[in-house]
Each structure stands twice: as structure tokens, then as C-alpha cells.
């Protein structure tokens, strides 16, 4: 395991250096693009008869449990780091629009995208059940905070729109995981799909997660307020994430939502009245580094994992159709209401374009897709997920800056 970690970190460092020195792309996008090129190069060598290298890399990648790595490890740290820098007062100002984006938008998208996926799979001859397609709709509908956070900030998005999209992303992945868990249980026959069961699961997972996050964050606040020692206070913040997320798993509540709630409390209440200026500087520097490094590692793995993804021509056409539906649904459920109710909701002109195009999908969708049971259902849905994530990060991620600049020119 130590050798595996060393290889991942070393490769990530080399790719980050190469991107900074020669490409100049945003860090996460650049390293993922290079990793994709490396994956393609190894496929090319295999086609020429050089099979040993790709076989070794696939064996190495096969030892990595991407779902466990992200959902049980990296996600907690990245979500806490993202929430730590969110202004809670401003977030409250946009609570209704963010709440709509993170809940109603996810549910509508799950139903529409899932049903469209079922129709497309049937059209191209893939025997995937409607419930599995709805499960896919749940995992692909939420925007991903891991993909959104760094890219939007680098793009120079206006603070109000950045806060809305980031706020949506921080909360909707927790909601989507609950919906995904419910639908996957129904699709595999392990649980009944009933309103009472759905309500109970949502209350336990979402409500329990937020409550746990507030309790753990409140404990951190009390400990930080009693001392003035930046080394210990940074250590306390790390304990909040690792200990809090582990506790959430044992209690069967939403770890992602717990980390968002804890991060908001520590980043606002504790920052204001429990930290010295020195502690704030060290805490911010520490979590900014953690955020950047883990994001970079994650995107390198996304680029390399392509080698393990099954592919057929029909998968591409299903993915293209789903992508069009996904963007259309996001525009109708989010962009259109913003355009019609812009003054009431407090959105600036052109916000619909950024909210629609800035809804990036990323590692969380891939991790959830990898947790699907083996079989034809998994193969087609996993490949379609990967195609959409790659388009989202490489095309939407690289072009969102131009969309933002266009908006700023229009204002």
C-alpha cells in the first residue's frame, strides 16, 4: 500500500510540474488531461503489440478502490476545506435559491435524466432496468463541489454566483447520495421504494448529518476558544474532519453534510471569536494546501481510471444523448426560473448561463457509479458517467471562464 501511495503522489507531482511549466491550464484540469493522454498512449502501445506496460498499470489501478478512496477518505477533507471559506451570512441571504438548487433540482433531474437514460439504453439495445436508470439519474444529477470549487474561483466568477453554485454543490451531493442509496436499494431488491421509507432515510441521513456536523463543529469551537495555540487548533480542525466523518459512518448519517455543517461553523463562528489572527492564517494556509493537493490527486486518478472503463460504440451515443438531456434539464429547472424570477431571487443578468454551464460533474459521480453491482447495468452506466464527467471537466471547465467574462461584459 505504501508503494501505491508513493507512486500516486510522485506521478501527480510530475504531472502538476509539467502542466505548470508547459501547458498553463488550471491545475486540476491540466493534470487530468495529461493523465488521459497517458492512458490513450498506453492503449496505443497495446494496439502496436506492447501489452506488458498497460497490463501492469491496469493491475496497479485495480488495487485502488476509487469509491472507498473518495467517499470514505478524500471527500470529507475536501468538503470541510470548501465550507471553511464560505461566508455564512451571505449564504443565508441566498438560502432559498441554494435550497431549491440542492433539493428540487436534484429530484427533478433524477427523474427526467433517469427516464431519458432508460429510453436511450432501450433504443441502442442495452437491457438496463428503469430503476437502475433512475439510480444513474441520481448519481449524475448533482453538481460536484470537488469539480466546481477550484474551477469557478480560477474563472473569476462574481462572488454572488460563485457562492450560489458552490453552496449548491456543497449540499446537493449529500442529498444525491441519500437518493442514490434509496434507489439502488430498490433496484437491487434489497429495500422497498416507499414514501415512508424515503422520508425516514432522508431525515436520518440528511438531518442527522447536519446535526452531527453542528455538534462536532460546536465542540471544536469550544476547544479552540479555550486556548491560543495555532498548532493545536489546526490539529483540532483535522480531528473534526477525520473523527467526525468516521462517527457519521458508524451512526449511518450523511458524512458529507456533516462536514459541510462543521466547516461552516468552524469557518464562521470559530473564526470570528475563537481564533487569533495567527491561527486564522495557519488554518487557512493548511486547508488551502490540503484542498489543492487532494483535488489534484483525485483528478489524476480520474484520468488514469479510464483504462479500466469498458467501452462500446453504443455507450458513446447513449452518453451523448444523456449529456444533452442533462444540460437541458439543468437549464429548464435552474436557468429558466432564474431568468423569469431574476429580480425576486436577486440574480444578476446572464446568471442563467453561468448556473447552467457551471454545473460541473466530477469524482463523486464516478465514485457512485463504481459502487454499482457488476453486470451489464454497471458497464453502460459507468461508461456513460465517465463520458459526461470528462466532457464536464474538460469542456465546461475550460470554457466557463469565457462564459463568466461574457457575463461581466454585459453587466
Secondary structure, DSSP 8 states (H G I E B T S, - for coil): -HHHHHHHHHHHHHHHHHIIIII---HHHHHHHHHHHHHHHHHHHHHTT-HHHHHHHHHHHHT--HHHHIIIIIHHHHHHHHHHT--HHHHHHTHHHHHHHHTHHHHHHHHHHHHHHHHHHHHTT----HHHHHHHHHHHHS--HHHHHHHHHHHT--HHHHHHHHHHHHHHHHHHHHHHHHHHHHHTTSS---HHHHHHHHIIIIIHHHHHHHHHHHHHHHHHHT---HHHHHHHHHHHHHHHHHHHHHHTS-HHHHHHHHHHHIIIIIHHHT--HHHHHHHHHHHHHHHHHHHHHHHHHHHHGGGGS---HHHHHHHHHHHHHHHHHHIIIIIHHHHHTHHHHT--TTHHHHHHHT----HHHHHHHHTS-SSHHHHHHHHHHHHHHHHIIIIIHHHHHHHHHHHHHH-
